[in-house]
Amino acid sequence: MSTRTDAERLDVGKLYAARLHAARARPYLATALYALRTVPSRWVPTMAVDRHWRCYVSPGFVDRTEVEELASVWVHEVSHLLRDHHGRGDRVARERGLNDRGDRLRLNIAADCEINDDAYGDGLVRPEGMMLPELLGVAAGQLMEEYLWHVRLGPHLESMVWLDCGSGADGLEREWELGPEGADGLSEQERDAVRFRVAQGINARPGDVPQSWRRWAQEAFQPPQPWRALLGAAVRSALSGAGAGEDYSYGRPARRAASLPGAVLPSLRRRPPRVAVVIDTSASVSDVELGGALREVAAIVRAVGGRRDLVTVLSCDAAAQAVHQLCRAEGVALVGGGGTDLRTGFAAALRLRPRPEVVVVLTDGQTPWPAERPPSRTVVGLFARERPRWRYPDGEAEEEYVPDGPPDWARVVTIG
């Protein structure tokens, strides 16, 4: 007796009707939804995606699920790919030593929280059993890297053991995936083109889009900034400094444990460094540049592993105006509008307790600088702009105004 194949069992009409419903509810995601290539598979519990934009679908799940809920799952899965959860998952796994399947499940849960905290309503129902930040006891509106700190596998997450959104959600390739050489995958250029089209649609009508998607679209249009690599180098340098390892952990055995058979010794766990961000809010800095500065603050949070508690933001014009322990980058009030003297910002940053290991200054450069090297590593991001020109009173000569550059002890790079 012959049995039907997965492709024959899949109710394609119902599945594609759900995709149409999803595109109508979230028109700015339509390009991405229709770029996904469907692959029937009995090995996935519901639906899952790989990093090559294939969507693996369980025929049984489609049969027992209403069209409205299927539409929500479509949106959920394509969100993993648009937000690059596979690439980010790989980076976090390398940085934090997350190697086994349980660690990748934690990544999948954290990625789901980033998507689900504002994905539903307005035409999309909440799928049954979905993961929400409130189940972790944390506030919504955070990133995968931040949620991950709160995900601990235990009895309260027993219901999540079935969860598997594929390598597109956490970066770990599954046995049932077709891999890079399989059929119907998108090339890297095609994937980038889809993201660009979606970002264009979101930026064209930002009022109709949740905050998390607006933030994603703004960053999608920004080319990778070289200063972020520079900041990463400063962070790694701070990690290697004396006193950077502050606690012990049994997550990775100590190297000296080999000399004591039968004993499990903890290893020293290194804490990401504290970062103070001084933002120039003087009158010479535009609103566009201030908006860019807040996007860079979000990138700094990712550079310290999503630890917002390690990032402090200070507004500064001629005086240090306000100090914020970071909760959300878009919620920081930047106060100022007068002259510029970032020496007061440096002084305020170094008075923080505990003192930051890294100070990041975002400025147009038209400021006096501290006369001496501060005890914290310093990275200066200069807003890119044309240099202003001026004339002598008689009008006979024209020169470029060139402000004094940052001192030699600061690591400097242009933003934008």
C-alpha positions in Angstrom: 0.0 0.0 0.0 1.5 3.3 -1.1 1.5 6.4 1.1 1.3 10.0 0.0 4.4 12.1 0.0 4.7 15.2 2.2 4.2 17.4 -0.9 1.0 15.5 -1.8 -0.4 15.8 1.7 0.3 19.6 2.1 -2.8 21.7 1.6 -1.2 24.3 -0.6 -4.4 26.2 -1.2 -4.9 26.8 2.5 -1.3 27.6 3.1 -1.2 30.2 0.4 -4.5 31.7 1.4 -2.9 32.3 4.8 0.0 34.0 3.2 -2.3 36.3 1.3 -4.1 37.1 4.6 -0.7 37.9 6.2 0.3 40.2 3.3 -3.0 42.1 3.6 -2.5 42.5 7.3 1.2 43.5 7.0 1.6 44.9 3.5 5.1 46.2 4.2 6.2 42.5 4.6 4.6 41.3 1.4 7.8 41.2 -0.6 9.5 39.0 2.0 6.5 36.7 2.4 6.3 36.0 -1.3 10.1 35.5 -1.5 10.0 32.5 0.8 10.2 29.1 -0.9 8.0 26.5 0.7 9.2 23.0 1.4 6.8 20.3 2.8 8.4 18.4 5.6 7.2 16.0 8.3 10.3 16.8 10.4 9.2 20.2 11.6 6.5 20.6 14.3 4.9 23.6 12.7 6.8 25.9 10.3 10.5 26.7 10.2 13.0 28.6 8.0 16.6 28.2 7.1 19.0 31.0 6.4 18.5 30.5 2.6 14.9 31.6 2.8 13.2 28.2 2.5 10.1 27.7 4.6 9.6 24.1 5.8 6.0 23.3 6.5 4.4 20.5 8.4 1.3 19.2 6.4 -0.3 18.1 9.6 0.1 21.5 11.2 -1.5 23.1 8.2 -4.5 20.7 8.3 -5.3 21.4 12.0 -4.6 25.2 12.0 -7.0 27.9 11.0 -6.1 30.2 8.2 -5.9 33.3 10.5 -3.4 31.6 12.8 -1.3 30.3 9.8 -1.1 33.9 8.6 0.5 34.9 11.9 3.0 32.1 11.7 4.0 33.2 8.2 4.7 36.7 9.6 6.6 35.2 12.5 8.9 33.0 10.4 9.7 35.7 7.8 10.5 38.1 10.7 13.4 35.8 11.8 15.0 36.1 8.4 14.5 39.8 8.0 16.0 40.5 11.4 19.0 38.3 10.6 18.5 36.1 13.7 20.6 33.4 12.1 23.6 35.7 11.7 23.1 37.4 15.1 22.7 34.0 16.7 26.0 32.8 15.3 27.8 35.9 16.6 26.2 35.6 20.1 27.0 31.8 20.2 30.7 32.6 19.4 30.9 35.4 22.0 29.2 33.5 24.8 30.3 30.0 24.1 26.9 28.6 23.3 27.5 25.3 21.5 24.8 22.7 22.3 21.2 22.3 21.2 19.9 23.6 24.5 21.8 26.9 24.0 20.3 27.2 20.5 16.8 26.6 22.0 17.5 29.5 24.3 18.5 31.6 21.3 15.3 30.6 19.5 13.2 31.6 22.5 15.0 35.0 22.8 14.5 35.6 19.0 10.8 34.7 19.3 10.4 37.3 22.2 11.9 40.0 20.0 9.3 39.3 17.3 6.3 38.5 19.4 6.3 41.5 21.7 4.6 43.7 19.2 3.8 41.5 16.2 0.1 40.7 16.6 -3.2 42.5 16.6 -4.4 44.7 13.7 -5.5 41.7 11.6 -3.2 39.1 13.1 -4.2 36.7 15.8 -1.8 35.4 18.5 -0.8 31.8 17.7 -1.4 29.4 20.5 1.6 28.7 22.7 3.6 31.6 21.5 6.6 32.8 23.5 6.2 36.3 25.1 8.6 38.4 27.2 6.2 38.4 30.1 6.7 34.6 30.5 10.4 35.5 31.2 9.4 38.2 33.7 11.0 41.0 31.6 9.7 44.1 29.8 8.9 44.1 26.1 10.7 46.1 23.4 14.1 44.5 23.8 16.4 42.7 21.3 17.2 39.0 21.1 20.6 39.6 22.6 19.0 41.2 25.6 16.2 38.7 26.1 18.8 35.9 26.0 20.2 36.9 29.4 16.9 36.1 30.9 16.2 32.7 29.2 17.0 29.8 31.6 15.8 26.4 30.6 13.7 24.9 33.4 10.3 23.7 34.5 8.7 27.1 33.5 9.8 26.5 29.9 9.0 22.8 29.6 6.2 23.6 27.2 8.8 25.1 24.8 10.9 22.0 24.2 9.1 21.4 20.9 10.1 24.8 19.6 12.1 24.7 16.4 12.0 27.6 13.9 15.0 26.2 12.0 18.5 27.7 11.4 16.9 30.9 10.2 16.1 31.6 13.9 19.3 30.6 15.7 22.0 29.8 13.0 22.3 26.1 13.7 21.7 24.0 10.6 19.3 21.1 11.0 19.7 17.6 9.4 16.4 18.0 7.6 17.4 21.3 5.9 18.5 21.3 2.3 21.6 23.3 2.9 23.4 25.9 0.7 23.5 23.5 -2.3 19.8 22.6 -2.1 17.2 23.8 -4.5 15.1 26.9 -4.3 17.3 28.9 -1.9 17.9 32.6 -2.4 21.4 33.9 -3.0 23.0 36.5 -0.6 22.3 39.2 -3.2 18.6 38.2 -3.5 18.2 38.1 0.3 19.7 41.6 0.6 17.4 42.9 -2.2 14.4 41.6 -0.3 15.4 43.3 2.9 16.0 46.5 1.1 12.6 46.5 -0.5 10.9 45.8 2.8 12.9 48.6 4.5 11.8 51.0 1.7 8.2 50.1 2.3 8.4 50.7 6.0 10.3 54.0 5.7 7.7 55.2 3.2 4.8 54.8 5.7 6.4 54.7 9.2 3.1 55.6 10.9 1.6 52.3 10.0 4.4 50.2 11.4 5.4 49.1 15.0 8.4 50.7 16.6 10.6 47.7 16.4 10.1 47.5 12.6 10.8 51.2 12.2 14.0 50.8 14.1 15.0 47.8 11.9 14.2 49.7 8.7 16.3 52.7 9.7 19.3 50.4 10.5 18.8 48.4 7.3 19.5 51.6 5.2 22.6 52.3 7.2 25.8 50.8 5.7 28.0 49.0 8.3 29.9 51.7 10.2 33.6 51.1 10.6 33.5 52.8 14.0 31.5 49.9 15.3 34.4 47.5 14.5 36.6 50.0 16.3 34.4 50.1 19.3 34.4 46.3 19.3 38.2 46.4 19.4 38.1 48.8 22.4 35.6 46.5 24.1 37.8 43.4 23.6 40.8 45.4 24.9 38.9 46.4 28.0 38.0 42.7 28.5 41.6 41.7 28.5 42.5 44.3 31.2 43.3 43.6 34.8 40.2 43.2 36.9 37.9 42.6 34.0 37.0 39.1 35.2 34.7 39.6 38.2 32.9 36.4 38.9 33.2 32.6 38.6 31.0 30.3 36.5 30.6 26.6 36.2 29.3 27.0 32.6 32.9 26.3 31.4 35.3 24.3 33.5 38.6 25.9 34.5 41.7 24.8 32.5 43.5 23.8 35.8 40.7 21.2 36.5 42.7 18.7 34.5 45.3 18.6 37.3 42.6 17.6 39.8 40.7 14.5 38.6 37.2 14.3 40.0 37.0 18.0 40.9 34.9 20.5 39.0 36.5 23.9 39.2 34.8 27.1 38.0 36.4 29.4 35.5 36.7 33.2 35.8 33.8 34.8 33.9 34.6 38.1 32.2 32.0 40.8 32.3 31.5 43.1 29.3 32.9 46.5 30.1 30.7 49.4 31.3 30.3 52.0 28.6 29.5 55.7 29.0 28.2 57.4 25.8 28.6 61.2 25.7 26.3 62.7 23.0 27.0 66.2 21.7 23.7 68.1 21.9 25.0 71.5 21.1 23.3 73.8 18.5 25.8 72.8 15.8 24.5 69.2 15.8 21.4 68.6 13.7 18.3 66.6 14.6 19.2 64.0 11.9 22.7 63.5 13.6 21.1 63.1 17.0 18.7 60.5 15.6 21.8 58.7 14.2 23.5 58.9 17.6 20.6 57.1 19.1 20.9 54.3 16.5 24.5 54.1 17.4 23.6 53.7 21.1 21.5 50.6 20.1 24.6 49.2 18.3 26.7 49.8 21.4 24.2 47.8 23.5 24.7 44.9 21.1 28.5 45.3 21.3 28.3 44.6 25.1 26.1 41.6 24.6 22.7 43.3 25.0 23.5 44.4 28.6 21.7 47.8 28.8 22.5 48.0 32.4 26.2 48.5 31.4 25.5 51.5 29.1 25.0 55.0 30.4 24.1 57.9 28.1 25.0 61.6 28.8 23.8 64.7 26.9 26.3 67.5 26.8 26.6 70.9 25.1 28.5 73.4 27.2 27.7 71.4 30.3 26.7 67.9 31.1 22.9 68.1 30.9 21.4 64.7 31.8 22.5 61.2 32.7 20.4 58.2 31.7 20.9 54.6 32.7 19.8 53.0 29.4 16.4 51.4 29.3 15.5 51.9 25.6 17.6 53.9 23.1 14.5 55.5 21.6 13.4 56.7 25.0 16.5 58.7 25.8 15.8 62.5 26.1 18.7 64.4 24.6 18.9 67.9 26.3 21.0 70.8 25.1 21.2 73.3 22.3 23.8 75.7 23.5 27.6 75.9 23.0 29.9 73.0 23.1 32.4 71.9 25.7 32.7 68.2 25.9 35.2 68.4 28.7 32.3 68.6 31.1 30.9 65.5 29.5 34.1 63.6 30.0 34.2 64.8 33.7 30.6 63.7 34.3 31.3 60.3 32.7 34.3 59.6 34.8 32.4 60.6 38.0 30.0 57.7 37.4 30.2 54.9 39.9 31.2 52.3 39.0 33.5 54.1 36.6 33.1 53.1 32.9 35.9 51.2 31.2 35.1 52.7 27.8 33.9 56.2 27.0 32.3 56.8 23.5 31.8 60.4 22.4 29.5 61.2 19.4 30.2 64.7 18.2 30.8 67.1 15.3 34.2 67.8 16.8 33.7 71.5 17.4 34.7 71.4 21.1 37.6 71.8 23.4 39.1 68.5 24.5 40.5 67.3 27.9 44.2 68.2 28.3 45.1 64.8 29.7 44.3 61.2 28.7 41.3 60.0 30.8 41.7 56.7 32.7 39.1 55.0 30.5 39.6 54.0 26.9 38.0 56.5 24.5 36.4 56.2 21.1 35.3 59.3 19.3 32.7 59.1 16.5 32.7 62.3 14.4 29.6 63.1 12.4 30.4 63.4 8.7 29.9 66.8 7.2 31.4 69.4 4.9 33.7 71.9 6.5 32.2 75.4 6.7 34.0 78.2 4.8 34.4 81.8 5.9 35.7 85.2 4.5 37.9 87.9 6.0 36.0 91.1 6.5 37.5 92.7 3.3 36.2 89.7 1.4 39.5 89.1 -0.3 40.3 85.7 1.1 38.3 82.6 1.8 39.4 79.7 3.9 38.0 76.5 5.4 37.2 76.6 9.1 39.0 73.6 10.6 38.2 72.9 14.3 40.9 71.3 16.5 40.8 67.6 16.0 40.4 65.0 18.8 43.7 64.4 20.8 46.0 61.6 19.9 44.9 59.4 22.8 41.4 59.0 21.4 40.6 56.4 18.7 38.7 58.4 16.1 36.4 57.4 13.1 33.9 59.2 11.0 30.2 58.2 11.4 28.1 58.3 8.2 
